[in-house]
């Protein structure tokens, strides 16, 4: 074990020992009756909590949060209320607020396990895996669960304090666990390391992944797959001389509608070509829309392939006369992300100057591992392809500027003033999204109704007000900005005196939200946005998050 690992383990040990001490001092707090003066407030708070629970079951998360908030106002010393509200925030992807409630639950009652689970889920959603692991360690050590029994039994014989008798092969698991509970915490951490107890967790929730291959190695990998033989029984679409054609795209969409899979030879070829193309693109792409010609901007798709097909049914297939911009978050959540991304990449190769793709916060390895895309690619193809997607996503442009007047990005604006378009152009984007700075805020920030700036409810990026938007547009001579990133009831929203427009194109998001989707159309000589809302369409019986890691579903 390296010195850094030993240092980290010691820090973890100290932290867990401190938490364990708090638990021992307050173990009975949660179950004790409220004081006499609090009886009436507690009873009313319980009613609000029960209403919140009912709303949570019906997936009305906003109203559930309101009920839990009222319960907290009346009786702020119940960790359950904070933990339940944290769950509702998690379901709304307000990870920053969920983290705050998880922390409050733990502070209110350190013996309440769900507080640690909620805090861990928020940390994991924010990519803070080491902090999440600390909560897992504490819960598993103080309250050993059945899924840990075998690993505990394997490791317990190594505890020095257990004595020689524990090392006998005949020791039963229950007796080993009894001895394990009596062992000093420092020894327990020493022998049952996070790597052993949560090996699968660590493998899945890696803090970062970098596909470190030289260009020559990448090219060899692509070539190896693109020369793969096509089986005789494959009846699906095929590239013509290695190129995407309109007929190929039509055949591909019909193939996907029938729940069939594109042959790996052509899938890898599309990835290879899109990788080469994206590497040559700038971080900010300028788009020129001619007078009188229509241009369409779509928001998040999130793996909802059949709703993507509905957009093309309503608004027409992409073409040189019907250009599109899809504004990030093409994958994750929905369980047809592979079908979505190959459709979008195919049209990009077919119409490179009339079909545009921006990077969203879900085009990143952390999000893909948590919310399903990595699992889906691995299930439908290989883990190697999932790694290649990570590299390709790194090269997606961060934003687009239409006719020098409309800036389109996935998230929003910045924590600092005086940010110019030239600064955005100079962003080195070939990386995983950082936790702060221009790239982070382009992918993660959200607008707020009040002036100024504030912390993000997501825990990443910022909230920016109407004055921030106005100043940014004035400095860069823009009419308005278009962003996505947020579910809207009718699929779109106009804020900040019309200078900040949100568009979201995944209706009935995750089959639960009941929202409409929308897209925006403009013309080159009239940049006034026109909105078209649409309902969700039926899809095959594959539930959202079907390929997401089970640990994330369990935490939520």
MIGURO-927521 format. One record per residue: x, y, z of N, C-alpha, C in turn; residue in three letters. Coordinates in steps of 0.1 Angstrom, whole numbers, plus 5000, padded with zeros to 4 digits. Layout:
N
XYZXYZXYZALA/...
***
This chain:
556
500849885000500050005000500950125000UNK/500650224991501550344990501250435002UNK/502150535003502050625015500850715013UNK/500450755001499250834999497950755002UNK/497950624999496850535003496750525018UNK/497850505024497850495039497350625045UNK/497750745039497350875045495850885043UNK/495350855031493950865029493150765038UNK/493650645040492950555049492950605063UNK/494050665068494050725081493050835083UNK/492950925073491951025073490550975074UNK/490350865066489050805066488750745079UNK/489750675085489550615098489150715109UNK/489950835109489650935119488250985117UNK/487851005104486451055102485450965106UNK/485650835104484650735108484550715123UNK/485750725129485750715144484950825150UNK/485050945144484351065149482851045147UNK/482450995136481050965133480450855142UNK/481250755144480850645153480550695167UNK/481450785172481250845185480050925186UNK/479650995176478451075176477250985176UNK/477350875169476250775169475950725183UNK/477050685190476850625203476250725213UNK/476450855210475850955219474450985216UNK/473950945204472650985200471850875194UNK/472150755197471450645190469950635193UNK/469550685205468150675208467350805205UNK/468050905199467451035197466251025188UNK/466350945176465350945166464050885171UNK/464150785180463050705184462350765196UNK/463050865203462450925215461251005212UNK/460351025221459151105219459451245219UNK/458751335212458951475213458651535227UNK/459251645230458951705243457551755243UNK/457051775255455651805257455151925249UNK/456052025249455652145242455652135227UNK/456252025222456452005207455351905202UNK/454451855210453551745206452751795194UNK/452151915195451251965185451951985172UNK/453152045173453952075161454451945154UNK/454751845162455251715157454151645150UNK/452951645156451751585149451451645136UNK/451451775135451151845122452251815112UNK/453551815117454651785108454551645102UNK/454151545111453951415106452851405095UNK/451851485096450851485086451451535072UNK/452251645073452851695061453851595055UNK/454551525064455451415059454751305052UNK/453551265057452851155051452251205038UNK/451851325037451351385024452551385014UNK/453751425019454851425010455251285005UNK/455151185014455351045010454451004999UNK/453151035000452151004990452451064977UNK/452851194977453251264965454451214959UNK/455351164967456651104962456350984954UNK/455350904959454950774953454350804939UNK/453650914938452950954925453951034916UNK/455151054921456251124914455951274912UNK/455151324921454951474921455951534930UNK/457251544925458351574934458351714939UNK/457851814931457851954935456851964947UNK/455751914946454751924958455251844970UNK/455851734967456451654978457451734986UNK/458351804979459251894985458652004994UNK/457552054988456752154996456252095009UNK/455751975009455251915021456351885031UNK/457451835026458551805035459151935041UNK/459152045033459652175038458752225050UNK/457452205048456452245059456652165071UNK/456952035069457251955081458451995088UNK/459452035081460752075087460552215094UNK/459752295089459452425095458852405109UNK/457952305110457252275122458052195132UNK/458852115127459652025136461051995129UNK/461952085131463252085124464251985129UNK/463851905139464851815146464551665141UNK/463851645130463651515125464551485113UNK/465451395114466251365103465551305091UNK/464451235094463651175084463051275074UNK/462651385078462151485069463151535059UNK/464351555065465451605056465851495046UNK/465851365050466251255041465251235030UNK/463951255034462851235024462951345014UNK/463151465019463251585009464451565000UNK/465551515006466751484998466451394986UNK/465651284989465251194979464451264967UNK/463551354971462751424961463751514953UNK/464651574959465651654952466451574942UNK/466851454947467651364938466851324926UNK/465551304927464751264916464551384906UNK/464751504911464651624902466051664897UNK/467051584901468451614897468951744903UNK/468351784914468951904922469951844932UNK/471051814927472051734936472551824947UNK/472751954944473252044954472352054966UNK/471052064963470052074974469851934981UNK/469951824973469951694980471151674989UNK/472251724985473451714994473251795007UNK/472651915006472351995018471451925027UNK/470451865022469451785031470151665036UNK/470951595028471651475034472551515045UNK/473251625044474151675055473251715067UNK/472151775065471251815076470751695083UNK/470351595075469851465082470951405091UNK/472151405086473251345094473551425106UNK/473551555105473751645116472651635127UNK/471351625122470251615131470251485139UNK/470551375132470551245139471651155132UNK/472851155138473951075132473650925132UNK/472650875139472350735139471350695128UNK/470850795121469850765110470550735097UNK/470450605093471250555082470850615069UNK/469550645067469250695054469850835051UNK/470150905061470851035059472151015052UNK/472950905056474150875050473950835035UNK/472950745033472650705020472350825011UNK/471550915015471151025007472351115004UNK/473151135015474351215013475351145003UNK/475451015004476250944994475750954980UNK/474450944978473850944965474051084959UNK/473951194967474251324962475751344958UNK/476651294966478051294963478351224951UNK/477751104949478051024937477451094925UNK/476351154926475751224914476551344910UNK/477351404920478251514917479651464913UNK/479851334913481151284910482151284921UNK/481651304934482451314946482551174952UNK/483251084945483150944948483850904961UNK/484950974964485650944977484850984989UNK/484051094988483251134999482051035000UNK/481550994989480450894989480950764996UNK/482150724992482650604998482850605013UNK/483150725018483350745032481950715039UNK/480850755033479550725039479250575038UNK/479550515027479350375026480150295036UNK/481450335038482250265048481650275062UNK/481250395066480650415079479450325081UNK/478550325071477250245072477550095073UNK/478450055065478749915064479549865077UNK/480249945083481049905095480149915107UNK/479350025108478550035121477349945120UNK/476849925108475649845107475849745095UNK/476449635098476849535088475649475081UNK/475549475068474449425060474749295054UNK/473749225050473849085045474849075033UNK/474849175024475649165012477149185016UNK/477449215028478849225032479349105040UNK/478449015044478848905053479948825048UNK/479948795035480948705030482348765030UNK/482348895025483648965025484148985039UNK/483249015049483649025063484148895068UNK/483548785065483948655069485348625064UNK/485648665051486948635045488048715052UNK/487648835056488648935061488848925076UNK/487848875083487948875097489048795103UNK/489548685096490548605102491948685102UNK/491948795095493248875095493348975107UNK/492248995114492249085125493149045136UNK/494149115140495149075150494349055164UNK/493349135167492749135180491749015181UNK/491548945170490548835170491148705177UNK/492448695177493048575184493148465174UNK/493948355178494148245169492948165165UNK/491948155175490848065172490048115160UNK/490048245157489248295146489848245132UNK/491048205132491648175119491348025115UNK/490547955123490247825120489247815108UNK/489347725099488447725088486947695092UNK/486747635104485447605108484647715113UNK/485247835114484547945120483347985112UNK/482147995118480948025110480848175108UNK/480048215098479948355094479348435106UNK/478248385113477748465124478748485135UNK/479548385138480548405149481648505144UNK/481948495131482948585126482448735127UNK/481148745124480548885124480548935139UNK/480248845148480248895162481648945166UNK/482648865162484048905165484449035158UNK/483849045145484149155137483649285143UNK/482449275149481849395155482649435168UNK/483249345174484049385186485449435183UNK/485849425170487249465166487349615166UNK/488449665170488649815169488449865155UNK/487949985154487550035141488850055132UNK/489950095138491150115130491649975124UNK/491449865131491849735125490949695115UNK/489649725117488649685107488949755094UNK/489249885094489549965082490849915076UNK/491749875084493049825079492849705071UNK/492049605076491949475069490849475059UNK/489749535062488649535052488649665045UNK/489549675035489749805028488549835019UNK/488449965016487350005006487449924993UNK/488749894989488949824976488349684977UNK/488449614989487849484990486349484991UNK/485849575000484449575003483649634992UNK/484149734985483349794975484149794961UNK/484749674958485449664946484649694934UNK/483449644933482549664922482149814921UNK/481849864933481450004934482550094928UNK/483850074932484950154928485150134913UNK/485050014908485249984894484250074886UNK/483050074890482050144883482050294885UNK/482250344897482250484900483650534900UNK/484350524889485750574888485650724888UNK/486550794895486550934895486851004882UNK/487550934874487850994860488350884851UNK/488150894839488650804829489250884818UNK/490450844814491050904803491550794793UNK/491050804781491350704771492750734766UNK/493750684772495150734769495750644758UNK/495350674746495850594735496450694725UNK/497650664719498150754709497250744697UNK/497450834688496650834676496850704668UNK/498050654667498350534659497650414666UNK/497650404679496950294686495450304684UNK/494850434684493450444682493150394668UNK/493950434658493650404645493650254643UNK/494650184649494650034648493449974654UNK/492950034666491749974672490549994663UNK/490450114657489250134648489350034636UNK/490550024630490649944619490349804622UNK/490749754633490449614637488949584637UNK/488149684641486749654642486049684628UNK/486549784621485849824609486149724597UNK/487149634599487349534589486649404593UNK/485849404603485149284608484249234597UNK/484149104597483249034587481849054591UNK/480949064580479549074582478948934581UNK/478148894591477548764591476548754580UNK/476348634575475348604564473948644568UNK/473648624581472248644585471948794589UNK/472948884587472749024590471949084578UNK/470749144581469949194570469749344572UNK/470549414581470349554584471049644574UNK/470949774577471549874568473049864567UNK/473649904556475049894554475550024547UNK/476750074552477350194546477650164531UNK/477550264523477950254509479350304506UNK/480250214503481650244502482150314514UNK/481650274526482150324538481550464542UNK/480550514534480050644536478550634540UNK/478150734548476750754552475950814541UNK/474850754537473950814527472550834533UNK/471750914526470450934530469650804531UNK/469850714521469150584522469550504534UNK/470850514537471350444549470650494561UNK/470550624562469950684575468450644576UNK/467750644564466350604565466250454569UNK/467150374563467050224567467450214581UNK/468450294586468950274600467750314610UNK/467050414607465950454616464850344617UNK/464550294605463550184605464050064612UNK/465350034610465949924617465849934632UNK/466150054637466050084651464650084656UNK/463750134649462350124653461849984655UNK/462449884647462149744649462949684660UNK/463649764667464549714679465649624674UNK/466149654663467349574658468649654659UNK/469749594658471049654661471849674648UNK/472449784647473449814636474649724638UNK/475149664627476349584628477449654633UNK/478249594642479449654648480449714638UNK/480549654627481449704617481149854613UNK/479749874611479350004607479250104619UNK/478950044630478950134642480350194645UNK/481350104644482750154647483150244636UNK/482750224623483150314613482550454615UNK/481350454619480650584622481450664633UNK/481750584643482550644654483850694650UNK/484550614642485850654637485750784629UNK/484750794620484650914611484251034619UNK/483351014629482851134637484051184646UNK/484851094651486051124659486951214651UNK/487251174639488151254630487551394627UNK/486251394625485651524622485651614634UNK/485251564645485051654657486351714662UNK/487451634660488751684664489151814657UNK/488651834645488951954637488052074640UNK/487052054648486052164651486552254662UNK/486052384662486452474673485452444685UNK/485852504696484952494708483652574706UNK/483752684699482552754695482352754680UNK/481352704675481052694661480152804656UNK/480552874646479652984640478852924629UNK/477552954630476552904620475953024612UNK/475953014599475253114591474053054585UNK/472853114589471553074584471153174573UNK/470953134561470653234550469253294553UNK/469053404547467653474548466553374543UNK/465453384550464253314546464353164549UNK/465553104552465652964555465452934569UNK/464852814572464552774585465652704592UNK/465752724605466752654613466152604626UNK/466352484630465752424642466752394653UNK/466352434665467152404677466352304686UNK/466952194690466352094699467152094712UNK/466552054723467152044735467451894739UNK/467551864751467851734756467051624750UNK/467651514746466951394740466951284751UNK/468051264757468251164768467751024764UNK/468250974753468050834750466550804746UNK/465750904744464350874740464150874725UNK/464650764719464750754705463350774698UNK/462350714703461050724696460450864696UNK/460850944707460451084707461351164697UNK/462651124695463451184685462851164671UNK/462351034669461751014656460451094654UNK/459751124665458551204664458951354660UNK/460051404665460551534661460751544646UNK/461351434640461551434626460251414618UNK/459351344624458051334618457251464617UNK/457351544628456651674629457351774620UNK/458651784621459451894616460251864603UNK/460251734599460951694587462351634590UNK/462751554582464151494583465151604581UNK/466351584588467451684585467751684570UNK/468151794565468651804551469351944550UNK/469951964538470552094536469552204536UNK/468352184534467252284535466552284548UNK/466852184556466152174569467252134580UNK/468052234583469152214592468752204607UNK/469552134615469152124629470452144638UNK/470152184650471152184661470552114673UNK/471252004678470851934690471751984701UNK/471252034712471952104722472352024734UNK/472951904732473551824743472551734750UNK/473151644758472451544766471651454756UNK/472351394747471751304738471551164744UNK/472251134755472250994760471951004775UNK/471850884781471650864795470150874798UNK/469750804810468350804815467450714805UNK/467150764793466450674784467250554780UNK/466550444777467250324774467450294759UNK/467350394751467650384737468650484733UNK/469650504741470650604739471550564727UNK/471850444726472750394715472050434701UNK/470750404701469950434688470050584686UNK/469850664696469850814695471150864690UNK/472250814696473550874693474050834679UNK/473750714675474150674661473350744650UNK/472050774654471250844644471750984643UNK/472051054654472651184654473951194647UNK/474851104651476151104644476051074630UNK/475150984626474950964611474551084604UNK/473551154609473151284602474251384602UNK/475051384612476251484612477151454601UNK/477451324599478351284588477751314574UNK/476451294574475751314561475651464557UNK/475351544567475151694565476051764574UNK/477451764573478351824583478151974584UNK/477652044574477452184575476052234578UNK/475152134580473752164582473152084594UNK/473952014601473551944613474551954624UNK/474152004635475152044645474851974659UNK/475851954666475751884679476651954690UNK/475951994701476752054712476851954723UNK/477951974731478151884742477251924754UNK/476751824761475951854773476751794785UNK/476151824797476851774809476751614810UNK/475851554802475751404802476751344792UNK/477451424784478451364775479751364783UNK/479751284794480951274802480951134809UNK/482051084813482150954818481450934831UNK/481551024840480851014853479350994851UNK/478751084843477251074840476950944833UNK/477750914823477450794815477550664824UNK/478450654833478550544842477350534852UNK/476850654856475850654866474450634860UNK/474250694848472850704843472550614831UNK/473450524827473050414818473750404805UNK/474350514800474950504786476050404785UNK/476950404795478050314795477550164796UNK/476650144804476050004805475349964793UNK/474650054786473950024774474849994763UNK/475950074761476850044750477549914753UNK/477949884765478549764768477649644765UNK/476349654769475449544766475149524752UNK/475149634744474749624730475949604721UNK/477149644726478349624718479449584728UNK/480449664731481549624740481949744749UNK/482649714759483249814768484249904760UNK/484949844751485849914742485150034735UNK/483950004730483150104723482750214733UNK/482450184745482150284755483250374758UNK/484450324758485650404760485850494748UNK/485650444736485750534724484750644725UNK/483550614729482550724730483050834740UNK/483650794751484250894760485150984753UNK/486050934744487051014737486251104727UNK/485351054720484551134710483851244717UNK/483151214728482451324735483351434740UNK/484651404743485551504747485751614736UNK/485551574723485751664712484551734707UNK/483351714713482151784709482251934711UNK/481852014702481852164705481052194717UNK/481352304724480752344736479552434733UNK/479552514722478452604719478452644705UNK/477352704700477252754687476652894687UNK/477152974677476553114676475953124662UNK/474653154662473853164650473853304645UNK/474253334633474253464626474853574635UNK/475753534644476453634653475553694663UNK/474253644664473253704673472653614684UNK/472753484682472153394691473153294695UNK/473553294708474453194713473753074720UNK/474052954716473452834721474452744728UNK/474152724741474952634749474052544757UNK/474552434763473652344770473252404783UNK/474152454791473852494805473552644806UNK/474552724807474352874809475552954810UNK/475353064817476453174818477353154830UNK/478053264833479353244840479353314853UNK/480253274862480453334875481253454875UNK/481853484863482653604862482153694851UNK/482353824852481853924842482853924831UNK/482453994820483354024809483853904801UNK/483053794802483453674793483053704779UNK/483953684770483753714756483653584748UNK/483053594736483053484727484453434723UNK/485353524722486753474719487353394730UNK/486953424743487453344754486853204753UNK/485553194749484953064747485652984736UNK/485953054725486652984714487952924718UNK/488652984728489952944732489952824743UNK/488752784747488652674757489252544752UNK/490052484759490652354756489652254761UNK/488852194752487652114756487951964757UNK/489151924752489451784751489751724765UNK/488751714773488851664787487451634793UNK/487451574805486251564812485851694818UNK/484551724819484251864824484851884838UNK/485452004839486052034852484952084862UNK/485352104875484352134885484052284886UNK/484852364879484652514879485252564866UNK/484952694863485452754851484452764840UNK/484952824829484052844818483352724812UNK/484152614810483652494804482552434813UNK/482852424826481952374836480552454836UNK/480652584836479452664836478652664823UNK/479352654812478652634799477752504799UNK/478252404806477552274807476552264818UNK/476652334829475952314841475052424847UNK/475352544843474652664850473152664846UNK/472352734854470952754852470552904855UNK/469552954849469053084852468253094864UNK/468253214871467353234882466553364879UNK/465453384886464553494883465053624889UNK/465853624900466253744907467653784902UNK/467953904905469253964900470453894906UNK/471553914899472853864905473153714902UNK/473953664910474353524909474153454922UNK/474053324922473853244934474353104932UNK/474453024943474952884942473952804934UNK/474352704927473452614920472752514928UNK/471552484926470852384932471352244929UNK/472152234918472752114913474052084920UNK/474652184926475952164933477052184923UNK/476852214911477852234900477352354892UNK/478252444888477852564880477352664890UNK/476552764884475952864891474552894887UNK/473852974894472553044890472953184886UNK/472353224874472653364870471353434867UNK/471253564870470053644869469953724857UNK/468753794855468553874843469653974840UNK/470154034851471254134848472454074843UNK/472753954847473953884841473753854826UNK/472553804823472253774809472253904800UNK/471654004805471654134798473054184795UNK/473954184806475254234804476054144794UNK/475954014795476653924786476253954772UNK/474953964769474453984756474954124750UNK/474854224759475354354755476854354751UNK/477654294759479054284757479454214744UNK/478654104741478954024729478054054717UNK/477254154718476354204707475454094703UNK/474854024713473853914710472453964713UNK/471553904706470053924709469653844721UNK/469953724722469553634733470453504733UNK/470253424743470853294744469753184744UNK/470153074739469352954740470052844748UNK/469452784758470052684765469052574768UNK/469452464774468552344776468652304790UNK/468952174793469452134807468352124817UNK/467152174815466152174825464752134819UNK/464052044826462752004823461852124824UNK/460952144814459952244814458652184811UNK/457552234817456252174816455752164801UNK/455952274794455552284780456752264771UNK/457852224776459052194768459952314766UNK/459552434769460352554767459952664778UNK/460852764779460552874788461352994783UNK/460653114784461353234781461553314794UNK/462753354797463053424809463953544806UNK/464253614816465153734815464853824804UNK/463553864804462953954794463253904780UNK/463153774778463253714765464653684760UNK/465653724769467053704765467653564769UNK/466853484777467353354781466253254778UNK/466353174768465353074764465852934767UNK/464952854773465252714776464452624767UNK/465052524761464352424753464752284757UNK/463752204759463952064764463051974755UNK/463651874749463051794739462751654742UNK/462751624755462451484760461151484767UNK/460051464760458751464767458551354777UNK/457751374787457551274798458851214802UNK/459751304805461151264809461151154818UNK/461951044815462050924823460750854825UNK/459750874817458450814818457750854831UNK/458150964837457551004850457151144851UNK/457851244844457651384847456351444841UNK/455851384830454551434825454751564817UNK/455951604814456151724807456051704792UNK/455851814784455851814770457351834766UNK/457651794753458951834747458651954738UNK/459752014733459652124724460852144715UNK/460752214704461852254697461552404692UNK/462652464688462552604684462952614669UNK/462152704661462552734648462752884646UNK/463752914638463953054635464253064620UNK/464353184614464753204600465953294600UNK/466753294589467953364589467753514590UNK/466653564585466353714585465353744596UNK/464953654604464053674615464353584626UNK/465153624635465653534646464653524658UNK/463453574656462453564667462153414668UNK/462253354680462053214682460553174680UNK/460353064673458953004672459052874679UNK/458052844688458152724696457052624692UNK/457452494692456552384689456652284700UNK/455552274708455552164718454952034713UNK/455251924719454751794715454751704726UNK/453851604725453651504736454551384733UNK/454751304744455551184742454751084734UNK/455550994727454950884719455250754726UNK/454450644723454750514729456150464725UNK/456750384734457950314730457950174736UNK/458850084731458849944736459049944751UNK/458649834756458549814771459949794777UNK/460849894775462149894782462150024790UNK/462250004803462050124812463350204812UNK/463150334815464350424816465250374827UNK/466550404825467550364835467750204835UNK/467250144825467449994824468849944825UNK/469750034819471149994819471950064829UNK/471350154837472050224848472550124858UNK/473550164865474150074876473050064887UNK/472949934892471949904902472249984915UNK/473450014918473750084930473150224930UNK/473150294918472550424918471050414920UNK/470450314913468950304916468650274930UNK/469450184936469250154950469350274960UNK/470350354957470550474965469450574964UNK/468850584952467750674950466450614955UNK/
***
